[in-house]
Amino acid sequence: MGVIQVDGLQIEVLPKLDRSPGDLKTWRDLLIGMLREVRLFRVSAPSLGMLSLKANSILELYFQLFITEVEYLVHTGLIKQYRRQALNHTALKGSLDFPRHLVKNLIHKERFYTRSSVYDHDHVWHRILSQCISLIRLLSQNTHIQNRIGALELSFPEVSSQRICEESFRKLAYSRKTASYRSAIGIARLLLLSFHPDLASGRNSVLALMFDMNLLWESFIYHSLRKEFLIHSAPYSVRAQRSADFWSTGSCRRYLKPDIFIESTVNDSRYVLDTKWKDISSSGPSASDLQQLFAYSQFFRSSRNALVYPGRTHDVQSGYYAISVPWADSVFCSIIRLGWAPLSGSGNMKSTKPSWIGWKRTKNAGYRYRP
């Protein structure tokens, strides 16, 4: 799921579950709500009000969030860092690079080739932001975004060019001074690494922001549970993708990784949740899903387990495995479907806003799950 832009053509892939007609805004809001919950739309506190911006697409929302973050950095003060520079000028400032001085200034006796430290805005953090600003100006066709980008370019300092790749982001080390850059750099990383220029013709460029809905659904459920446990001080610890050794031949090893593993902090109770982004309204859970969860329950000795699916209605069905185990009376496997609420008396969905059962509206127009 996500958005793809090829030159002036923009394609949104929304997380629709069935073939019934629905409002595009509803599906877009559901996707944006899930992205916010897993903090892919993390923004600084002073700009939380900007989350209610009306964007025509998911891509434009990313553009506006990035611009808002950079505007906040400019208004609060951009950081400076030391960098080394080598210059050939008429003032002797710094240390003299004698070999290069002889090569460059054998005739020009009035010049000095020196190396010195400069404390300014020209560093990798601003080079990344500057390239992302130029990318948004190239891709966006929204007049409002173009105006904001133009104003931002006037107030942003000039920096030197640098090739930005995955390694550039991996080498960044956040500190107290650069902590406020985390959100802007995160969005810039997503945009810059997802942009693929057409090297053959130089005309059509592709920007693809795509998300694996299975991973997004798993992360959404995990963050929702973790938040609720912290808010209510529940005696449970929740972990995502807990890895445990399952099989080994010495040189080859295999692991078991349940999507969500919940463990009680007051007793030995354990719970395993396996999330699946697919519609089971007509066929029910597949045998492979049930078998996978049964293997998790046996290995982690969890008597309470559940398969979590999205659905049209909110529903919980209790079930159990027809097998006896020595460490529990029964091994339960429930089917949980988290759905949206239709209008009373009709099968149509609400067109104004998504109203997931069990979700709570927050002040910044986001949604979070409330069990």
C-alpha positions, 0 to 999 in steps of 0.5 A, a space after each residue: 500500500 502507498 503511493 507511486 508518482 511517475 512524472 505528473 501521474 500519481 497512483 494511490 494504492 489504498 488498503 481496501 479489504 473487499 470489492 464493496 464500494 467505499 469512500 476513497 477518503 475513508 480508506 486513505 484516512 485509515 491508512 494515514 491513521 495506521 501510519 501515524 500510530 506506528 509513528 511513520 508520521 512522527 512530528 515535533 510537538 510545536 507542529 502537531 496542529 499541522 496534522 489536520 492539513 487537508 492533503 489530496 494524497 498521501 504523498 502530499 501529506 508527507 511533503 507538508 509534514 516535511 516542510 512543517 518540520 524544516 520550517 520549525 527547525 529554521 524558526 528555532 535555529 539551525 545548528 552549526 558544526 565544524 568542518 575542514 576546508 582547504 582554500 587558496 586565498 590571500 590570507 594565511 588562516 589556519 595551517 599551510 598545506 606546503 605541498 599543495 601550496 608549492 603546486 598552486 602558488 609557485 607563481 602567485 606569491 601573494 596566495 596561501 593554500 591553507 587548511 582550516 576549520 570552519 564553524 557554519 551550517 554546511 554539514 551533512 544534516 543540512 545537505 540531506 534537507 536541502 536535497 529533499 527540498 529540491 526533490 519536493 520542488 521537482 515533484 510537487 504540482 500543488 501550488 500551496 506546497 510550491 509557495 511554501 517550498 519557495 519561501 523555505 529555500 530563501 531562508 535555508 542556508 546554501 550548502 555544498 552538494 553531496 551524494 546521499 545514499 543509505 550509508 549517509 543516513 546510517 552514519 548519522 549519530 543523533 545527539 542532544 543538538 540534533 535530536 530535533 532533526 530526527 523527524 525531518 531526517 526520517 521523512 527525507 530518508 523515505 523520500 530520497 531513497 524512494 526516488 528513482 530518476 530515469 537515467 535513460 531519458 532524464 524526463 520521467 522520474 519515479 517516486 514510490 512510497 509503498 508499505 507492506 500491509 502485513 508488516 504495517 498491520 502487525 506494527 499497528 497492533 503492537 504499538 496500540 497494545 503497548 500504548 494501552 498497557 503503558 497508559 493503564 499500567 497493565 501487568 503485561 509486557 509486550 514484544 514484537 517478533 520475539 525470536 527463539 531457536 527452533 531447529 539447528 544442524 550445527 551450521 544451519 539454524 531456524 527460528 520461531 518469531 511470533 508477531 506479538 508475544 505478551 507475558 504477564 509480569 505477575 504470573 506465568 501467563 503467556 499470550 501469542 497474537 499472529 496478525 494477518 492482513 486479509 479478508 476471512 469473512 467468507 472463508 474463515 481462517 486458513 488451516 496454515 494460519 491455525 497450524 502456525 499459531 498452534 506451533 507457536 503455542 506449543 513452543 512458547 507454552 501459551 494457552 491463550 492465542 489469537 489470530 488478528 484480522 481486519 474486517 467489516 465488523 468487530 468480532 471475536 470468536 473463541 476456539 480451541 485445538 482438539 488436542 490435550 497437552 500436559 501443561 494446560 487444560 486446553 489450548 485456545 485460539 481465538 479469531 479477532 476481527 477489528 472492523 469499521 462501523 457501518 451506518 445504522 440501518 444501512 450497509 454503506 460506510 461513513 463518508 466523513 471519517 473512519 469510525 473503527 470500533 474500539 478506536 478513540 479520536 485524538 486531538 491531532 486527528 489521529 486514531 489509536 486502538 482502545 480495547 
